[in-house]
Amino acid sequence: IFLYMLYVITKVRKLIRQRDGIPEKNCVGCEDVACALCCGCCTVSQMARQTADYDTEEAAFFTTDGLGSKANESQPLAPVVMV
């Protein structure tokens, strides 16, 4: 399970960085795996902050997107495609 989680966190972090145009600053070429390996919980928290604007949306538990907006709850989750 550890290796699977390491892989998933690394891939998702890389996709978020590519989508938002965030360059690697340290450990160029392996920064994503280094962050996932050193502290997976911190990396997941960082990705959550990067992908949602908590200044305009209220965070909420048990929703499809982690936000308090009722409009988003009726939409099903989109499948994640890993390449």
Order of alpha helices (4+ residues) and beta strands (2+ residues): alpha-alpha-alpha-alpha
